[in-house]
Amino acid sequence: MGQNGPVDFLDSGLDPDLATRLRPAGTAPDGRALVTAVAQDADTGRVLMVAWMDAEALARTLATRVATYYSRSRQELWVKGATSGATQQVLGVQLDCDGDAVLLRVRPAGPACHTGLESCFDTLEIA
């Protein structure tokens, strides 16, 4: 957190070109700016999950190449798989045209969904 509250993208230490292109898609309860993060299996192209990232989560993901997200409910960073072992090695990151979402191309080491399913989109097909 910055001295006056949560760090936003512009004062986060991210590459300035990237930081100026990011546009929050939402905010956490503490007011921090968030972008939508879509995790996609780099080998199959399958969408595995959707989560949130704040500036620190994105910076850590870019630095470590391990998917790190921001939990709105717990109001903290979480490294995917830190407790389950189902990590996501990040092979590439792309910013969408509006700057409010990032696409993470990942190599998963286990199921992406907290229910134990390979994808969070395995639960119900509606159309």
C-alpha positions in Angstrom: 0.0 0.0 0.0 1.1 3.5 -0.6 1.2 6.2 2.1 -2.3 7.4 1.3 -3.9 4.1 0.6 -3.7 1.3 -1.9 -1.2 1.5 -4.7 -2.9 2.1 -8.1 -1.3 1.2 -11.4 0.4 4.5 -12.0 2.4 4.6 -8.8 3.0 0.8 -8.6 6.5 0.4 -10.0 5.1 -1.3 -13.1 6.7 -0.3 -16.4 5.2 3.2 -17.0 4.0 2.4 -20.5 2.1 -0.6 -19.2 0.8 1.3 -16.1 -0.6 4.1 -18.2 -2.5 1.7 -20.5 -4.2 -0.2 -17.6 -7.8 0.9 -16.8 -9.4 -0.6 -13.7 -12.3 -2.9 -14.4 -13.3 -2.8 -10.7 -12.2 -2.0 -7.2 -11.5 -4.0 -4.1 -13.3 -3.1 -0.8 -10.3 -1.2 0.2 -10.4 0.9 -3.0 -7.5 -0.6 -4.8 -7.8 -0.7 -8.6 -8.3 -4.1 -10.2 -8.1 -5.6 -13.7 -9.8 -8.8 -14.8 -7.3 -11.6 -15.3 -8.2 -14.5 -17.6 -6.0 -17.7 -17.3 -5.8 -19.7 -20.5 -4.0 -23.0 -20.9 -1.1 -22.2 -23.2 -1.2 -25.7 -24.8 -4.9 -26.2 -25.4 -6.3 -22.7 -25.5 -8.9 -23.6 -23.0 -10.0 -20.9 -20.5 -9.3 -22.1 -17.1 -10.4 -19.4 -14.7 -11.1 -15.7 -14.3 -9.8 -13.7 -11.3 -8.6 -10.2 -10.3 -5.2 -8.6 -10.3 -4.1 -5.4 -8.6 -0.8 -3.7 -9.4 1.2 -5.8 -7.1 -0.3 -9.1 -8.3 0.5 -8.1 -11.9 4.0 -7.0 -11.0 4.7 -10.2 -9.1 3.3 -12.3 -11.9 5.5 -10.6 -14.5 8.6 -10.9 -12.2 8.2 -14.5 -11.1 6.2 -16.0 -14.0 3.9 -17.7 -11.4 0.3 -16.5 -11.5 -0.5 -14.3 -8.6 -4.0 -12.8 -8.1 -5.8 -10.5 -5.7 -8.6 -12.0 -3.6 -11.4 -9.4 -3.1 -13.0 -11.5 -0.3 -9.8 -12.0 1.7 -8.4 -8.6 0.5 -4.9 -10.1 -0.1 -2.7 -11.5 -2.8 -2.7 -15.2 -3.4 -0.3 -17.2 -5.5 -2.3 -19.7 -7.4 -1.5 -23.2 -6.0 0.4 -22.0 -2.9 -1.7 -24.3 -0.7 -3.1 -26.8 -3.3 0.1 -27.3 -5.4 -2.0 -26.5 -8.5 0.2 -23.6 -9.7 0.1 -21.8 -13.0 3.4 -21.1 -14.7 2.9 -18.0 -16.8 4.3 -18.2 -20.3 2.9 -15.0 -21.6 0.7 -12.0 -20.7 -1.3 -9.8 -23.0 -3.3 -6.7 -22.3 -6.7 -6.3 -24.0 -7.6 -3.3 -26.2 -9.4 -1.4 -23.5 -6.6 -2.0 -20.9 -9.1 -3.4 -18.3 -8.2 -7.1 -18.7 -5.1 -9.3 -19.0 -4.8 -12.7 -20.6 -2.4 -15.0 -18.9 -1.2 -17.9 -21.0 -0.3 -20.5 -18.4 0.9 -24.1 -18.0 -1.2 -25.4 -15.1 0.2 -28.0 -12.7 -3.2 -29.4 -11.6 -6.8 -28.2 -11.6 -7.5 -24.5 -11.9 -10.8 -24.5 -10.1 -11.1 -24.6 -6.3 -13.7 -27.4 -6.8 -11.0 -29.7 -8.2 -12.2 -29.4 -11.8 -9.7 -28.7 -14.6 -11.5 -25.5 -15.5 -13.9 -23.2 -13.6 -16.1 -23.5 -16.7 -16.7 -27.2 -16.3 -19.7 -26.9 -14.0 -22.6 -26.1 -16.3 -23.1 -25.6 -20.1 -26.0 -23.3 -20.6 -26.2 -23.0 -24.4 
